[in-house]
Amino acid sequence: MSEENKEESLVHKMRHSLAHVMAQAVAELFPGVKFGIGPAIENGFYYDFDLEHHFTPEDLPLIEKKMKHILGQAQKFERTELPRAEALKHFAEKGEKYKVELINDLPEGSVISIYKNGPFEDLCKGPHVEHTGKLKAYKLTHVAGAYWRGSEKNPMLQRIYAVAFETQDELNAYLKQQEEAAKRDHRKLGKQLDLFSINELIGPGLVLWHPNGARMRHEIETYWKDEHFKGGYGLVNTPHIGRENLWLTSGHLEFYKDSMYAPMDIDGINYYAKPMNCPFHIQIYQSTARSYRDLPLRWAELGSVYRFEKAGVLHGLMRVRGFTQDDAHIICTPEQMEAETIEVLRFSLNIWKTFGFTEIKAYLATRPEGAVGEPARWEEAQKSLRAAAEKAGIPVEVDEGGGAFYGPKIDLKVKDAIGREWQMSTIQFDFNLPERFGMEYTGSDGAKHQPYMIHRALLGSLERFFGIMIEHYAGNFPMWLAPVQVKVLNITEEAEGYAREVEAKLKAAGLRVASDLSNNTINAKVRDSAMHKFPYLVVVGLKEKEAGNVTLRLRGNKSVFGVSLDEFIAKAKTEADTRALASSYS
């Protein structure tokens, strides 16, 4: 949905109107407050305030109560317009310095719109609902600090966040989802399961992978590489830094410099840590002359990249400064383009389904104003992306004019176990870099032609994908991914020898095994093991020793008694080797 359509939607108008109501409530409860901005955002709204009183969580119910009173008055939202000079004078007299600053940024001769409801008025372009009586389903969630206009040079304001929906049922469902999301927070589970950490001494946004997390990464990367080889890809590896001229040619230093780290002087030449892998793959392409007979080329890389993200947006594994991008580039002729697009989408969907994500939707972004590249090439590329989605049988939402300036794209969004939608894979045409680098191939006619280039990030980044997967499974990973697949527990000291035999046989079968043969009670061992969410606990005592079998303890406290060890090994191996998503004993 375009930004214009979003602003016209009912839910957007409701959220924007509620932001005004919240500001009015704060003004009535805390006289002397000065107002920043209060936009509608995804799932809700916020407003920034400048006042001496420091908001606490206890203030939020009081503000909500005042808002409810305002809604009951059905105050009309009324629009008035003032010439720029009059608006400046008006807000200056009210002491609203932040509004004065915003008006000063508007061109001379602008007509300034103001919305009023009851005694409250705000600088605002609208639109709003008819009156406050039409507003119902909202909840104030938390307070945060926010620099005015996002700059650390400006005053720190207090921001109150809220969520809002058209109906109370939608709000309740969202709040329930957020409660479940808090339980699944990958930062909490990452620590509990000893998967990763982020160390302030090393630097924020830089991830340390612990043995458990690294083992899972190994399984993910091994599967990823094997599937790429099967899919006709060549794997490449490229450096972490590149000379300044590379980034000048690619345009990154012109358009992307704010997200790049400062250069390093090496032999009197500036080098930059790479924010993307694409220019390196292009250099591999240009290392020799290419013919149409060489195409298509499919190259992929698990390449580490580095991007400067402001401290305020860093968030566990979801937003980091150094990450591994599962990048690929398809370079092909016009005749091969549609088939390659269909194949790359099929390939992506297959891998997502293996990881247990089955609700997938495509978002097609088409040619914007000011795009580079011939319109005919854009049309061909867009046609191939549509055909790929139709062939895959997945729903497509079209964002007309929403593509990047250098080419159309399809984004794949996946739903997790609690219904949240995540933007993950991208299939992006690029008409810019082939032109900037002068990429070419010799066609069947003997002439030089520019190839089509398709960027494809499948998992996006391993870090973000890993964080989403932790939350999707709430740490209860399928056996093939779990860092430890089986843990062996002995009930009594007399069963320790048998427990060691069982452990040795499981390891010999190629399973990832740990054990707890301590003198703790079996209940204590089970409780401790449950915290680590192992797929299987194998419990043995004298009874199991005498019978030569084992007792299985599954997630969810289900027990299976009298299981043959050979049977368990065979089923566990099949479960792991086939990358099954559910237990053989569930």
VEXKOL-776991 format. One record per residue (C-alpha): residue in three letters; y, x, z. Coordinates in pm, whole numbers, m for minus. Layout:
# VEXKOL-776991
{residu ala; y Y; x X; z Z};
...
***
This chain:
# VEXKOL-776991
{residu met; y 0; x 0; z 0};
{residu ser; y 342; x 137; z m96};
{residu glu; y 601; x 199; z 177};
{residu glu; y 813; x m87; z 40};
{residu asn; y 523; x m332; z 61};
{residu lys; y 438; x m213; z 413};
{residu glu; y 793; x m285; z 529};
{residu glu; y 776; x m637; z 385};
{residu ser; y 441; x m719; z 548};
{residu leu; y 439; x m965; z 838};
{residu val; y 275; x m726; z 1082};
{residu his; y 531; x m454; z 1002};
{residu lys; y 818; x m696; z 1060};
{residu met; y 659; x m807; z 1388};
{residu arg; y 624; x m449; z 1509};
{residu his; y 977; x m361; z 1408};
{residu ser; y 1111; x m673; z 1580};
{residu leu; y 916; x m592; z 1896};
{residu ala; y 1073; x m245; z 1902};
{residu his; y 1414; x m417; z 1925};
{residu val; y 1287; x m646; z 2200};
{residu met; y 1154; x m347; z 2396};
{residu ala; y 1490; x m171; z 2360};
{residu gln; y 1666; x m488; z 2482};
{residu ala; y 1433; x m506; z 2783};
{residu val; y 1498; x m141; z 2870};
{residu ala; y 1876; x m198; z 2840};
{residu glu; y 1858; x m490; z 3083};
{residu leu; y 1640; x m304; z 3333};
{residu phe; y 1811; x 36; z 3307};
{residu pro; y 2187; x 0; z 3243};
{residu gly; y 2354; x 297; z 3075};
{residu val; y 2060; x 383; z 2850};
{residu lys; y 2145; x 530; z 2507};
{residu phe; y 1930; x 448; z 2205};
{residu gly; y 1765; x 674; z 1951};
{residu ile; y 1540; x 514; z 1689};
{residu gly; y 1267; x 251; z 1712};
{residu pro; y 1046; x 223; z 1402};
{residu ala; y 723; x 40; z 1335};
{residu ile; y 430; x 278; z 1301};
{residu glu; y 58; x 244; z 1234};
{residu asn; y m88; x m5; z 1484};
{residu gly; y 242; x m53; z 1669};
{residu phe; y 590; x 84; z 1732};
{residu tyr; y 793; x 312; z 1957};
{residu tyr; y 1152; x 355; z 2071};
{residu asp; y 1336; x 669; z 2187};
{residu phe; y 1566; x 645; z 2488};
{residu asp; y 1820; x 874; z 2654};
{residu leu; y 1865; x 793; z 3023};
{residu glu; y 1860; x 966; z 3361};
{residu his; y 1570; x 761; z 3494};
{residu his; y 1234; x 919; z 3408};
{residu phe; y 988; x 657; z 3290};
{residu thr; y 656; x 639; z 3471};
{residu pro; y 342; x 437; z 3389};
{residu glu; y 451; x 192; z 3659};
{residu asp; y 764; x 108; z 3455};
{residu leu; y 565; x m23; z 3158};
{residu pro; y 443; x m352; z 3315};
{residu leu; y 802; x m424; z 3425};
{residu ile; y 929; x m369; z 3070};
{residu glu; y 647; x m585; z 2931};
{residu lys; y 740; x m866; z 3173};
{residu lys; y 1104; x m851; z 3065};
{residu met; y 994; x m853; z 2698};
{residu lys; y 784; x m1165; z 2762};
{residu his; y 1093; x m1335; z 2904};
{residu ile; y 1293; x m1243; z 2591};
{residu leu; y 1019; x m1375; z 2363};
{residu gly; y 1027; x m1705; z 2548};
{residu gln; y 1395; x m1745; z 2462};
{residu ala; y 1321; x m1748; z 2086};
{residu gln; y 1630; x m1537; z 2016};
{residu lys; y 1719; x m1532; z 1645};
{residu phe; y 1740; x m1202; z 1456};
{residu glu; y 2078; x m1215; z 1282};
{residu arg; y 2196; x m961; z 1026};
{residu thr; y 2560; x m856; z 986};
{residu glu; y 2713; x m588; z 766};
{residu leu; y 3006; x m356; z 831};
{residu pro; y 3183; x m94; z 619};
{residu arg; y 3083; x 258; z 720};
{residu ala; y 3414; x 333; z 897};
{residu glu; y 3399; x 13; z 1101};
{residu ala; y 3039; x 74; z 1196};
{residu leu; y 3124; x 426; z 1313};
{residu lys; y 3406; x 291; z 1529};
{residu his; y 3189; x 10; z 1662};
{residu phe; y 2905; x 233; z 1782};
{residu ala; y 3141; x 507; z 1903};
{residu glu; y 3315; x 255; z 2129};
{residu lys; y 2974; x 156; z 2270};
{residu gly; y 2901; x 523; z 2342};
{residu glu; y 2596; x 523; z 2113};
{residu lys; y 2620; x 884; z 1997};
{residu tyr; y 2281; x 886; z 1828};
{residu lys; y 2371; x 582; z 1615};
{residu val; y 2704; x 749; z 1526};
{residu glu; y 2514; x 1058; z 1409};
{residu leu; y 2285; x 848; z 1190};
{residu ile; y 2579; x 665; z 1032};
{residu asn; y 2760; x 996; z 969};
{residu asp; y 2461; x 1105; z 760};
{residu leu; y 2508; x 808; z 525};
{residu pro; y 2730; x 847; z 217};
{residu glu; y 3095; x 738; z 220};
{residu gly; y 3129; x 377; z 110};
{residu ser; y 2791; x 274; z 250};
{residu val; y 2758; x m76; z 388};
{residu ile; y 2594; x m61; z 731};
{residu ser; y 2359; x m336; z 843};
{residu ile; y 2325; x m439; z 1207};
{residu tyr; y 2067; x m676; z 1355};
{residu lys; y 2143; x m877; z 1668};
{residu asn; y 1914; x m1082; z 1888};
{residu gly; y 2060; x m1233; z 2204};
{residu pro; y 2295; x m978; z 2362};
{residu phe; y 2121; x m682; z 2196};
{residu glu; y 2224; x m526; z 1866};
{residu asp; y 2098; x m226; z 1676};
{residu leu; y 2174; x m22; z 1368};
{residu cys; y 1892; x m133; z 1139};
{residu lys; y 1807; x m204; z 776};
{residu gly; y 1545; x m467; z 871};
{residu pro; y 1362; x m682; z 790};
{residu his; y 1266; x m881; z 1100};
{residu val; y 1088; x m1202; z 1189};
{residu glu; y 1298; x m1518; z 1225};
{residu his; y 1315; x m1516; z 1606};
{residu thr; y 1154; x m1355; z 1909};
{residu gly; y 935; x m1660; z 1972};
{residu lys; y 715; x m1552; z 1680};
{residu leu; y 614; x m1232; z 1863};
{residu lys; y 310; x m1232; z 2090};
{residu ala; y 35; x m969; z 2078};
{residu tyr; y 166; x m635; z 2207};
{residu lys; y 105; x m380; z 2482};
{residu leu; y 305; x m77; z 2593};
{residu thr; y 69; x 218; z 2612};
{residu his; y 235; x 540; z 2722};
{residu val; y 549; x 753; z 2753};
{residu ala; y 604; x 1086; z 2580};
{residu gly; y 885; x 1331; z 2523};
{residu ala; y 1037; x 1355; z 2176};
{residu tyr; y 1313; x 1580; z 2050};
{residu trp; y 1590; x 1387; z 1878};
{residu arg; y 1517; x 1395; z 1504};
{residu gly; y 1217; x 1619; z 1567};
{residu ser; y 1420; x 1936; z 1625};
{residu glu; y 1377; x 2156; z 1932};
{residu lys; y 1751; x 2231; z 1909};
{residu asn; y 1830; x 1869; z 1996};
{residu pro; y 1807; x 1678; z 2326};
{residu met; y 1468; x 1567; z 2454};
{residu leu; y 1446; x 1187; z 2462};
{residu gln; y 1188; x 962; z 2627};
{residu arg; y 965; x 774; z 2385};
{residu ile; y 775; x 460; z 2482};
{residu tyr; y 479; x 385; z 2255};
{residu ala; y 327; x 41; z 2205};
{residu val; y 59; x m130; z 1998};
{residu ala; y 104; x m470; z 1836};
{residu phe; y m92; x m704; z 1609};
{residu glu; y m54; x m1048; z 1459};
{residu thr; y m303; x m1206; z 1700};
{residu gln; y m420; x m1147; z 2056};
{residu asp; y m779; x m1119; z 1933};
{residu glu; y m680; x m828; z 1705};
{residu leu; y m496; x m661; z 1991};
{residu asn; y m790; x m703; z 2227};
{residu ala; y m1030; x m558; z 1969};
{residu tyr; y m801; x m260; z 1916};
{residu leu; y m765; x m195; z 2290};
{residu lys; y m1143; x m214; z 2332};
{residu gln; y m1183; x 32; z 2045};
{residu gln; y m933; x 270; z 2209};
{residu glu; y m1121; x 247; z 2538};
{residu glu; y m1442; x 343; z 2359};
{residu ala; y m1260; x 620; z 2170};
{residu ala; y m1145; x 771; z 2502};
{residu lys; y m1510; x 793; z 2612};
{residu arg; y m1596; x 968; z 2285};
{residu asp; y m1300; x 1210; z 2285};
{residu his; y m1430; x 1522; z 2110};
{residu arg; y m1226; x 1750; z 2337};
{residu lys; y m1400; x 1615; z 2647};
{residu leu; y m1746; x 1610; z 2487};
{residu gly; y m1689; x 1951; z 2329};
{residu lys; y m1647; x 2097; z 2678};
{residu gln; y m1931; x 1893; z 2830};
{residu leu; y m2174; x 2001; z 2556};
{residu asp; y m2037; x 2359; z 2547};
{residu leu; y m1958; x 2342; z 2174};
{residu phe; y m1612; x 2497; z 2138};
{residu ser; y m1293; x 2589; z 2317};
{residu ile; y m931; x 2670; z 2239};
{residu asn; y m785; x 2956; z 2439};
{residu glu; y m414; x 2993; z 2507};
{residu leu; y m442; x 3372; z 2522};
{residu ile; y m577; x 3373; z 2165};
{residu gly; y m341; x 3102; z 2049};
{residu pro; y m313; x 2724; z 2020};
{residu gly; y m482; x 2568; z 1719};
{residu leu; y m735; x 2854; z 1687};
{residu val; y m1094; x 2754; z 1764};
{residu leu; y m1361; x 2953; z 1948};
{residu trp; y m1709; x 2834; z 1852};
{residu his; y m1960; x 2866; z 2137};
{residu pro; y m2332; x 2927; z 2065};
{residu asn; y m2412; x 2553; z 2071};
{residu gly; y m2128; x 2467; z 1833};
{residu ala; y m2201; x 2765; z 1611};
{residu arg; y m2566; x 2658; z 1587};
{residu met; y m2457; x 2315; z 1470};
{residu arg; y m2217; x 2473; z 1222};
{residu his; y m2505; x 2680; z 1089};
{residu glu; y m2710; x 2366; z 1028};
{residu ile; y m2417; x 2192; z 859};
{residu glu; y m2330; x 2492; z 644};
{residu thr; y m2692; x 2559; z 546};
{residu tyr; y m2738; x 2199; z 432};
{residu trp; y m2397; x 2209; z 254};
{residu lys; y m2485; x 2529; z 67};
{residu asp; y m2835; x 2414; z m29};
{residu glu; y m2699; x 2088; z m170};
{residu his; y m2432; x 2271; z m369};
{residu phe; y m2688; x 2504; z m522};
{residu lys; y m2900; x 2200; z m615};
{residu gly; y m2589; x 2035; z m761};
{residu gly; y m2518; x 2320; z m1001};
{residu tyr; y m2241; x 2486; z m803};
{residu gly; y m2180; x 2857; z m772};
{residu leu; y m2062; x 2968; z m429};
{residu val; y m1771; x 3211; z m411};
{residu asn; y m1598; x 3401; z m133};
{residu thr; y m1234; x 3503; z m135};
{residu pro; y m1000; x 3708; z 90};
{residu his; y m796; x 3571; z 378};
{residu ile; y m469; x 3715; z 248};
{residu gly; y m301; x 3755; z m90};
{residu arg; y 2; x 3928; z m239};
{residu glu; y 337; x 3755; z m257};
{residu asn; y 325; x 3729; z m638};
{residu leu; y 12; x 3517; z m619};
{residu trp; y 193; x 3258; z m407};
{residu leu; y 505; x 3278; z m621};
{residu thr; y 298; x 3204; z m931};
{residu ser; y 112; x 2918; z m763};
{residu gly; y 437; x 2768; z m635};
{residu his; y 331; x 2773; z m270};
{residu leu; y 627; x 2990; z m171};
{residu glu; y 856; x 2741; z m342};
{residu phe; y 705; x 2416; z m219};
{residu tyr; y 482; x 2501; z 79};
{residu lys; y 647; x 2795; z 255};
{residu asp; y 723; x 2604; z 578};
{residu ser; y 347; x 2564; z 632};
{residu met; y 272; x 2933; z 566};
{residu tyr; y 279; x 3215; z 817};
{residu ala; y 529; x 3499; z 795};
{residu pro; y 436; x 3777; z 554};
{residu met; y 272; x 4106; z 647};
{residu asp; y 415; x 4425; z 495};
{residu ile; y 129; x 4624; z 344};
{residu asp; y 226; x 4932; z 145};
{residu gly; y 573; x 4790; z 99};
{residu ile; y 443; x 4461; z m48};
{residu asn; y 443; x 4124; z 127};
{residu tyr; y 103; x 3963; z 184};
{residu tyr; y 52; x 3609; z 313};
{residu ala; y m240; x 3449; z 498};
{residu lys; y m378; x 3194; z 256};
{residu pro; y m305; x 2824; z 316};
{residu met; y m536; x 2724; z 29};
{residu asn; y m821; x 2869; z m175};
{residu cys; y m723; x 2741; z m519};
{residu pro; y m526; x 3042; z m652};
{residu phe; y m815; x 3274; z m568};
{residu his; y m1064; x 3058; z m759};
{residu ile; y m830; x 3060; z m1056};
{residu gln; y m825; x 3440; z m1049};
{residu ile; y m1204; x 3442; z m1065};
{residu tyr; y m1182; x 3211; z m1367};
{residu gln; y m932; x 3444; z m1533};
{residu ser; y m1137; x 3757; z m1467};
{residu thr; y m1297; x 3714; z m1810};
{residu ala; y m1242; x 3518; z m2130};
{residu arg; y m1391; x 3168; z m2119};
{residu ser; y m1538; x 2953; z m2396};
{residu tyr; y m1611; x 2581; z m2408};
{residu arg; y m1977; x 2689; z m2392};
{residu asp; y m1913; x 2823; z m2037};
{residu leu; y m1784; x 2491; z m1912};
{residu pro; y m1809; x 2300; z m1689};
{residu leu; y m1780; x 2545; z m1402};
{residu arg; y m1839; x 2420; z m1050};
{residu trp; y m1735; x 2664; z m779};
{residu ala; y m1736; x 2601; z m405};
{residu glu; y m1634; x 2796; z m96};
{residu leu; y m1635; x 2758; z 279};
{residu gly; y m1301; x 2935; z 294};
{residu ser; y m1093; x 3002; z 606};
{residu val; y m728; x 2906; z 559};
{residu tyr; y m425; x 2924; z 786};
{residu arg; y m142; x 2675; z 808};
{residu phe; y 151; x 2665; z 1045};
{residu glu; y 140; x 2339; z 1239};
{residu lys; y 399; x 2259; z 1504};
{residu ala; y 265; x 2275; z 1858};
{residu gly; y 334; x 1905; z 1915};
{residu val; y 88; x 1792; z 1646};
{residu leu; y m205; x 2017; z 1741};
{residu his; y m499; x 1808; z 1864};
{residu gly; y m835; x 1960; z 1952};
{residu leu; y m1037; x 2012; z 1633};
{residu met; y m850; x 1739; z 1444};
{residu arg; y m530; x 1937; z 1385};
{residu val; y m555; x 2316; z 1402};
{residu arg; y m386; x 2624; z 1258};
{residu gly; y m692; x 2808; z 1130};
{residu phe; y m980; x 2617; z 974};
{residu thr; y m1263; x 2637; z 724};
{residu gln; y m1208; x 2420; z 420};
{residu asp; y m1513; x 2317; z 220};
{residu asp; y m1332; x 2364; z m105};
{residu ala; y m1460; x 2325; z m459};
{residu his; y m1305; x 2338; z m804};
{residu ile; y m1448; x 2190; z m1120};
{residu ile; y m1310; x 2333; z m1442};
{residu cys; y m1407; x 2142; z m1753};
{residu thr; y m1314; x 2026; z m2102};
{residu pro; y m1162; x 1682; z m2171};
{residu glu; y m1498; x 1561; z m2303};
{residu gln; y m1673; x 1660; z m1978};
{residu met; y m1412; x 1516; z m1743};
{residu glu; y m1549; x 1167; z m1686};
{residu ala; y m1907; x 1280; z m1634};
{residu glu; y m1791; x 1550; z m1390};
{residu thr; y m1580; x 1302; z m1194};
{residu ile; y m1871; x 1060; z m1167};
{residu glu; y m2099; x 1340; z m1053};
{residu val; y m1862; x 1482; z m790};
{residu leu; y m1815; x 1138; z m636};
{residu arg; y m2190; x 1072; z m632};
{residu phe; y m2242; x 1412; z m476};
{residu ser; y m1983; x 1346; z m205};
{residu leu; y m2123; x 1004; z m115};
{residu asn; y m2475; x 1142; z m87};
{residu ile; y m2368; x 1409; z 162};
{residu trp; y m2166; x 1161; z 370};
{residu lys; y m2467; x 931; z 395};
{residu thr; y m2689; x 1218; z 509};
{residu phe; y m2450; x 1274; z 798};
{residu gly; y m2476; x 906; z 889};
{residu phe; y m2153; x 765; z 746};
{residu thr; y m2228; x 467; z 523};
{residu glu; y m1909; x 258; z 524};
{residu ile; y m1697; x 434; z 264};
{residu lys; y m1396; x 315; z 66};
{residu ala; y m1204; x 483; z m217};
{residu tyr; y m827; x 495; z m251};
{residu leu; y m696; x 576; z m599};
{residu ala; y m343; x 719; z m620};
{residu thr; y m184; x 706; z m967};
{residu arg; y 104; x 874; z m1153};
{residu pro; y 436; x 889; z m964};
{residu glu; y 786; x 934; z m1100};
{residu gly; y 865; x 1297; z m1182};
{residu ala; y 503; x 1394; z m1233};
{residu val; y 409; x 1707; z m1428};
{residu gly; y 158; x 1697; z m1712};
{residu glu; y 125; x 1485; z m2022};
{residu pro; y 105; x 1107; z m1955};
{residu ala; y m203; x 1088; z m2179};
{residu arg; y m386; x 1341; z m1961};
{residu trp; y m289; x 1144; z m1651};
{residu glu; y m424; x 827; z m1807};
{residu glu; y m752; x 993; z m1899};
{residu ala; y m789; x 1138; z m1550};
{residu gln; y m712; x 805; z m1382};
{residu lys; y m961; x 631; z m1608};
{residu ser; y m1233; x 879; z m1511};
{residu leu; y m1162; x 833; z m1139};
{residu arg; y m1186; x 453; z m1172};
{residu ala; y m1509; x 488; z m1367};
{residu ala; y m1654; x 714; z m1098};
{residu ala; y m1577; x 462; z m822};
{residu glu; y m1719; x 172; z m1028};
{residu lys; y m2032; x 370; z m1107};
{residu ala; y m2078; x 448; z m736};
{residu gly; y m2031; x 81; z m647};
{residu ile; y m1777; x 143; z m371};
{residu pro; y m1460; x m64; z m314};
{residu val; y m1138; x 83; z m453};
{residu glu; y m780; x 24; z m342};
{residu val; y m515; x 139; z m590};
{residu asp; y m188; x 296; z m476};
{residu glu; y 23; x 266; z m790};
{residu gly; y 256; x 564; z m819};
{residu gly; y 118; x 719; z m502};
{residu gly; y m35; x 1031; z m656};
{residu ala; y 84; x 1386; z m602};
{residu phe; y 328; x 1516; z m864};
{residu tyr; y 56; x 1738; z m1011};
{residu gly; y m225; x 1486; z m1066};
{residu pro; y m402; x 1160; z m967};
{residu lys; y m663; x 1154; z m694};
{residu ile; y m923; x 953; z m512};
{residu asp; y m943; x 980; z m135};
{residu leu; y m1261; x 872; z 39};
{residu lys; y m1216; x 709; z 379};
{residu val; y m1517; x 669; z 606};
{residu lys; y m1563; x 437; z 902};
{residu asp; y m1710; x 577; z 1221};
{residu ala; y m1938; x 406; z 1471};
{residu ile; y m1650; x 224; z 1644};
{residu gly; y m1479; x 108; z 1325};
{residu arg; y m1206; x 369; z 1288};
{residu glu; y m1125; x 476; z 933};
{residu trp; y m1084; x 847; z 861};
{residu gln; y m951; x 998; z 540};
{residu met; y m1195; x 1272; z 446};
{residu ser; y m1296; x 1370; z 92};
{residu thr; y m1040; x 1419; z m183};
{residu ile; y m1104; x 1442; z m556};
{residu gln; y m773; x 1562; z m700};
{residu phe; y m678; x 1642; z m1058};
{residu asp; y m428; x 1924; z m1102};
{residu phe; y m210; x 1959; z m1411};
{residu asn; y 23; x 2205; z m1238};
{residu leu; y m180; x 2515; z m1148};
{residu pro; y m357; x 2549; z m1486};
{residu glu; y m11; x 2549; z m1646};
{residu arg; y 145; x 2792; z m1395};
{residu phe; y m142; x 3040; z m1425};
{residu gly; y m191; x 2993; z m1799};
{residu met; y m558; x 2895; z m1770};
{residu glu; y m731; x 2857; z m2104};
{residu tyr; y m1062; x 2850; z m2285};
{residu thr; y m1163; x 2890; z m2646};
{residu gly; y m1264; x 2555; z m2794};
{residu ser; y m1522; x 2480; z m3065};
{residu asp; y m1234; x 2493; z m3312};
{residu gly; y m1160; x 2855; z m3220};
{residu ala; y m821; x 2763; z m3071};
{residu lys; y m705; x 2810; z m2712};
{residu his; y m700; x 2501; z m2487};
{residu gln; y m602; x 2429; z m2129};
{residu pro; y m897; x 2309; z m1918};
{residu tyr; y m895; x 2020; z m1675};
{residu met; y m906; x 2134; z m1313};
{residu ile; y m1036; x 1913; z m1031};
{residu his; y m994; x 2005; z m663};
{residu arg; y m1258; x 1865; z m433};
{residu ala; y m1256; x 1889; z m54};
{residu leu; y m1569; x 1709; z 59};
{residu leu; y m1579; x 1728; z 439};
{residu gly; y m1212; x 1827; z 440};
{residu ser; y m1232; x 2099; z 702};
{residu leu; y m1536; x 2183; z 911};
{residu glu; y m1325; x 2167; z 1226};
{residu arg; y m1191; x 1817; z 1171};
{residu phe; y m1526; x 1692; z 1037};
{residu phe; y m1698; x 1835; z 1345};
{residu gly; y m1452; x 1656; z 1574};
{residu ile; y m1504; x 1326; z 1394};
{residu met; y m1881; x 1369; z 1404};
{residu ile; y m1876; x 1436; z 1780};
{residu glu; y m1688; x 1109; z 1831};
{residu his; y m1898; x 915; z 1578};
{residu tyr; y m2220; x 1004; z 1762};
{residu ala; y m2057; x 1025; z 2108};
{residu gly; y m2237; x 1361; z 2131};
{residu asn; y m2580; x 1202; z 2072};
{residu phe; y m2644; x 1399; z 1754};
{residu pro; y m2941; x 1340; z 1523};
{residu met; y m3219; x 1582; z 1600};
{residu trp; y m3162; x 1796; z 1290};
{residu leu; y m2807; x 1872; z 1405};
{residu ala; y m2856; x 1901; z 1781};
{residu pro; y m2809; x 2261; z 1904};
{residu val; y m3108; x 2215; z 2138};
{residu gln; y m3361; x 1965; z 2013};
{residu val; y m3608; x 1961; z 2301};
{residu lys; y m3581; x 2051; z 2668};
{residu val; y m3893; x 2109; z 2875};
{residu leu; y m3895; x 2008; z 3243};
{residu asn; y m4173; x 2065; z 3496};
{residu ile; y m4223; x 1815; z 3778};
{residu thr; y m4391; x 2057; z 4022};
{residu glu; y m4425; x 2432; z 4060};
{residu glu; y m4797; x 2395; z 3986};
{residu ala; y m4711; x 2268; z 3637};
{residu glu; y m4482; x 2563; z 3554};
{residu gly; y m4752; x 2755; z 3365};
{residu tyr; y m4834; x 2450; z 3149};
{residu ala; y m4462; x 2392; z 3087};
{residu arg; y m4431; x 2748; z 2957};
{residu glu; y m4726; x 2691; z 2723};
{residu val; y m4565; x 2372; z 2591};
{residu glu; y m4233; x 2552; z 2542};
{residu ala; y m4402; x 2836; z 2352};
{residu lys; y m4582; x 2591; z 2116};
{residu leu; y m4260; x 2400; z 2045};
{residu lys; y m4076; x 2723; z 1964};
{residu ala; y m4363; x 2845; z 1746};
{residu ala; y m4330; x 2521; z 1546};
{residu gly; y m3968; x 2613; z 1471};
{residu leu; y m3800; x 2368; z 1707};
{residu arg; y m3492; x 2461; z 1909};
{residu val; y m3608; x 2451; z 2270};
{residu ala; y m3470; x 2513; z 2619};
{residu ser; y m3633; x 2462; z 2959};
{residu asp; y m3553; x 2398; z 3323};
{residu leu; y m3835; x 2533; z 3539};
{residu ser; y m3627; x 2554; z 3854};
{residu asn; y m3724; x 2421; z 4196};
{residu asn; y m3484; x 2125; z 4164};
{residu thr; y m3632; x 1776; z 4183};
{residu ile; y m3731; x 1617; z 3855};
{residu asn; y m3464; x 1349; z 3904};
{residu ala; y m3196; x 1618; z 3938};
{residu lys; y m3326; x 1795; z 3628};
{residu val; y m3323; x 1473; z 3426};
{residu arg; y m2969; x 1387; z 3540};
{residu asp; y m2842; x 1733; z 3447};
{residu ser; y m3019; x 1728; z 3111};
{residu ala; y m2885; x 1381; z 3031};
{residu met; y m2531; x 1521; z 3054};
{residu his; y m2616; x 1753; z 2762};
{residu lys; y m2754; x 1469; z 2549};
{residu phe; y m3070; x 1645; z 2428};
{residu pro; y m3265; x 1434; z 2175};
{residu tyr; y m3590; x 1482; z 2370};
{residu leu; y m3689; x 1577; z 2722};
{residu val; y m4052; x 1683; z 2753};
{residu val; y m4166; x 1628; z 3110};
{residu val; y m4490; x 1777; z 3241};
{residu gly; y m4667; x 1762; z 3577};
{residu leu; y m5022; x 1796; z 3701};
{residu lys; y m5121; x 1467; z 3536};
{residu glu; y m4997; x 1587; z 3194};
{residu lys; y m5154; x 1929; z 3250};
{residu glu; y m5496; x 1780; z 3322};
{residu ala; y m5475; x 1546; z 3019};
{residu gly; y m5324; x 1810; z 2790};
{residu asn; y m5039; x 1585; z 2687};
{residu val; y m4669; x 1530; z 2769};
{residu thr; y m4428; x 1257; z 2877};
{residu leu; y m4123; x 1208; z 2659};
{residu arg; y m3788; x 1102; z 2799};
{residu leu; y m3556; x 968; z 2529};
{residu arg; y m3184; x 903; z 2528};
{residu gly; y m3113; x 572; z 2697};
{residu asn; y m3369; x 645; z 2972};
{residu lys; y m3669; x 526; z 2771};
{residu ser; y m3995; x 706; z 2856};
{residu val; y m4310; x 743; z 2644};
{residu phe; y m4619; x 845; z 2842};
{residu gly; y m4935; x 1023; z 2739};
{residu val; y m4812; x 1170; z 2410};
{residu ser; y m5029; x 1428; z 2239};
{residu leu; y m4831; x 1754; z 2209};
{residu asp; y m4954; x 1808; z 1854};
{residu glu; y m4848; x 1455; z 1761};
{residu phe; y m4503; x 1509; z 1910};
{residu ile; y m4459; x 1840; z 1730};
{residu ala; y m4557; x 1685; z 1396};
{residu lys; y m4318; x 1390; z 1439};
{residu ala; y m4035; x 1607; z 1567};
{residu lys; y m4073; x 1849; z 1276};
{residu thr; y m4069; x 1563; z 1025};
{residu glu; y m3764; x 1412; z 1196};
{residu ala; y m3577; x 1743; z 1175};
{residu asp; y m3692; x 1844; z 826};
{residu thr; y m3603; x 1505; z 671};
{residu arg; y m3268; x 1498; z 854};
{residu ala; y m3357; x 1161; z 1002};
{residu leu; y m3076; x 982; z 1185};
{residu ala; y m3300; x 800; z 1436};
{residu ser; y m3576; x 912; z 1672};
{residu ser; y m3938; x 876; z 1564};
{residu tyr; y m4001; x 706; z 1898};
{residu ser; y m3707; x 464; z 1902};
***
